[in-house]
Amino acid sequence: MIEKTMYIANDGKAFEDEEDCREYEARIEFSDILQSITLFSEDGKVIEFGNTLFTFDEALDDAIFILIPSYLRDERIKYFSDTVSELDGKLFPTATGLYRWDYNMDEWVSFKAETHRLIEMWEPMLNIKITSERR
C-alpha cells in the first residue's frame, strides 16, 4: 500500500506540498496588497516583483524602502505581515506608511515614528514646541 497526502486549497486546487498550497492560498488572499505596495531599492528604484508572494519574497530581500498606501486597512497589513513571517520567516511592517530598513536594529522603521522620535528629542534642546498641526 502506498500512502499519499494531498493538500487542497480553499478553491479546490490540489497540491502535493503543503507549502505550495499555503503560498497559493496566500497569493489569492493578498492579491490586493501585493498589487498596492511598492518596494524600493537603495538607489530609489522601484523593485518589480510580479505581484506573487514567491517573487515578493525575493524582492523583499533587496528592498530598503517600502510604501504601503493608506487606503489599505492596518488590520489587513498586520495579517499579511504575520503570514509573510510565518511562511518565510521575514519581517514586514504591520501598518500603512513609508518604511526604511534599519540595519542596526534589523527591522523596518516607520518614517512617521522616526519623525516623532526626532521631534521629541529636539524640542527640549531647542526650547521650542512643535504643535501637532505641524507634524
Secondary structure, 3 states (H helix, E strand, C coil): CCCCCCEECCCCCEECCHHHHHHHHHHHHCHHHHHHCEEECCCCCEECCCCCHHHHHHHHHHCCEEEECCCCCHHHHHHHHHHHHHHHCCCCCCCCEEEEEECCCCEEEEHHHHHHHHHHHHHHHHCCCCCHHHC
